[in-house]
Amino acid sequence: MSGGVEWALHCCVVLTSVAEPVPATRLAELHDVSPSYLAKQLQALSRAGLVRSVQGKAGGYTLTRAPTAITVLDVVEAVDGAAPAFVCTEIRQRGPLATPPESCAAPCAIARAMHTADAAWRDALRAVTIADLVRDVGTDHGPRAMSRISGWLTAG
């Protein structure tokens, strides 16, 4: 998983704290990350329909859906794509003891284990929403954490 997923998730969480669009440069400043790097993550979120870009002087980014309707998996797939983490290359068909292709109609034990793990990982990420993460920020950092973020974002 790329580091961009972490930045994208943080942006989605902090965007819940404000009603107005937040400029990408302000989000980058908050997270102390390169504006051009963060812009790529925000563009990926926008292409996936998770955020929208508002043009103009009061422009910036806003979430397109309620935080309860955006899952961590949505963000992961927006930034890194939906391809599985494991891709079987049929190693069992190579080398001096290669299994003939006709004997490899079903996935091997390794591929089955990896596909099962990938499905479990995706199910776990699908079960957590941006709203859940926002709630956890309050639990981890105190009930005023999100209002402090909101104040900082709107003060600039």
C-alpha positions as CSV (number, residue, x, y, z in Angstrom):
1,M,0.0,0.0,0.0
2,S,1.4,3.4,-0.9
3,G,2.0,6.2,1.5
4,G,-0.6,8.3,-0.5
5,V,-3.3,6.2,1.1
6,E,-2.4,7.5,4.6
7,W,-2.4,11.1,3.4
8,A,-5.7,10.6,1.6
9,L,-7.3,9.2,4.7
10,H,-6.1,12.0,6.8
11,C,-7.5,14.5,4.3
12,C,-10.9,12.8,4.3
13,V,-11.0,12.8,8.1
14,V,-10.1,16.5,8.4
15,L,-12.6,17.5,5.7
16,T,-15.4,16.3,7.9
17,S,-14.6,19.1,10.3
18,V,-15.5,22.0,8.0
19,A,-18.5,23.0,5.9
20,E,-16.6,25.0,3.3
21,P,-14.1,23.8,0.7
22,V,-10.5,23.6,1.9
23,P,-7.6,24.5,-0.5
24,A,-5.1,21.7,-1.2
25,T,-2.3,24.0,0.0
26,R,-4.0,24.4,3.4
27,L,-4.4,20.6,3.7
28,A,-0.7,20.2,2.7
29,E,0.3,22.7,5.3
30,L,-1.7,21.0,8.0
31,H,-0.1,17.7,7.3
32,D,3.4,19.1,6.5
33,V,3.6,17.4,3.1
34,S,4.5,18.7,-0.3
35,P,1.5,20.4,-1.9
36,S,2.2,18.7,-5.3
37,Y,2.3,15.3,-3.6
38,L,-0.9,15.8,-1.8
39,A,-2.5,17.2,-4.9
40,K,-2.0,13.8,-6.6
41,Q,-3.8,12.0,-3.8
42,L,-6.7,14.6,-3.8
43,Q,-7.0,14.1,-7.6
44,A,-7.2,10.4,-7.1
45,L,-10.0,10.9,-4.5
46,S,-11.7,13.3,-6.9
47,R,-11.6,10.8,-9.8
48,A,-13.1,8.2,-7.5
49,G,-15.9,10.6,-6.6
50,L,-15.0,10.8,-2.9
51,V,-14.1,14.5,-2.9
52,R,-15.0,17.3,-5.3
53,S,-12.9,20.2,-6.3
54,V,-14.5,23.6,-6.0
55,Q,-13.0,26.3,-8.2
56,G,-12.6,30.0,-7.4
57,K,-11.4,32.2,-4.6
58,A,-13.3,30.2,-1.9
59,G,-12.4,26.9,-3.7
60,G,-10.8,23.8,-2.4
61,Y,-11.9,20.2,-1.6
62,T,-15.0,18.9,0.1
63,L,-16.3,15.3,0.6
64,T,-19.0,14.3,-1.8
65,R,-20.7,11.9,0.6
66,A,-21.4,11.6,4.3
67,P,-18.5,10.3,6.3
68,T,-20.6,7.2,7.1
69,A,-20.8,6.4,3.4
70,I,-17.1,6.5,2.6
71,T,-15.1,3.4,3.7
72,V,-11.4,3.1,4.2
73,L,-11.4,0.6,1.3
74,D,-13.0,3.3,-0.9
75,V,-10.0,5.5,-0.2
76,V,-7.4,2.7,-0.6
77,E,-8.9,1.7,-4.0
78,A,-9.1,5.4,-5.1
79,V,-5.4,5.9,-4.4
80,D,-3.8,2.5,-5.1
81,G,-6.4,0.9,-7.4
82,A,-8.6,-2.2,-6.9
83,A,-6.1,-4.8,-8.0
84,P,-5.5,-7.6,-5.6
85,A,-2.4,-7.4,-3.5
86,F,-1.2,-10.9,-4.7
87,V,-1.0,-11.9,-8.3
88,C,-0.2,-15.6,-8.9
89,T,2.5,-16.1,-11.6
90,E,2.1,-19.9,-11.6
91,I,5.6,-20.7,-10.3
92,R,4.5,-24.3,-10.0
93,Q,4.7,-24.6,-13.8
94,R,8.4,-23.7,-13.8
95,G,11.7,-25.5,-13.3
96,P,12.7,-29.1,-13.6
97,L,9.7,-30.5,-11.7
98,A,7.1,-28.2,-13.4
99,T,3.5,-29.1,-13.1
100,P,1.9,-29.3,-16.5
101,P,-0.5,-26.4,-17.2
102,E,-3.5,-28.7,-17.6
103,S,-2.9,-29.9,-14.0
104,C,-3.1,-26.2,-12.8
105,A,-6.8,-25.5,-13.5
106,A,-7.5,-24.7,-9.8
107,P,-5.4,-22.2,-7.7
108,C,-2.7,-23.8,-5.6
109,A,-2.7,-23.7,-1.8
110,I,-0.5,-20.6,-1.8
111,A,-2.7,-18.6,-4.2
112,R,-5.8,-19.7,-2.2
113,A,-4.3,-18.5,1.1
114,M,-3.2,-15.2,-0.4
115,H,-6.6,-14.6,-2.0
116,T,-8.4,-15.5,1.3
117,A,-6.1,-13.0,3.1
118,D,-6.7,-10.3,0.5
119,A,-10.5,-10.8,0.8
120,A,-10.3,-10.6,4.7
121,W,-8.2,-7.4,4.4
122,R,-10.7,-5.8,2.1
123,D,-13.6,-6.9,4.3
124,A,-11.9,-5.3,7.3
125,L,-11.2,-2.0,5.4
126,R,-14.8,-2.0,4.0
127,A,-16.1,-2.2,7.6
128,V,-14.4,1.0,8.7
129,T,-15.8,4.4,7.6
130,I,-14.4,7.9,7.7
131,A,-17.0,8.6,10.4
132,D,-15.5,5.7,12.5
133,L,-12.0,7.3,12.0
134,V,-13.3,10.7,13.1
135,R,-14.9,9.2,16.2
136,D,-11.5,7.5,17.0
137,V,-9.7,10.8,16.6
138,G,-11.9,12.2,19.3
139,T,-11.2,9.1,21.5
140,D,-7.5,9.2,20.9
141,H,-6.9,13.0,21.1
142,G,-9.8,14.3,23.1
143,P,-13.3,15.6,22.2
144,R,-12.0,19.0,21.0
145,A,-9.5,17.6,18.5
146,M,-11.7,17.9,15.4
147,S,-12.9,21.4,16.4
148,R,-9.3,22.5,16.8
149,I,-8.6,21.1,13.3
150,S,-11.7,22.9,12.0
151,G,-10.5,26.2,13.5
152,W,-7.1,25.9,12.1
153,L,-8.4,25.1,8.6
154,T,-10.8,27.9,8.5
155,A,-8.5,30.5,10.1
156,G,-6.1,30.6,7.1
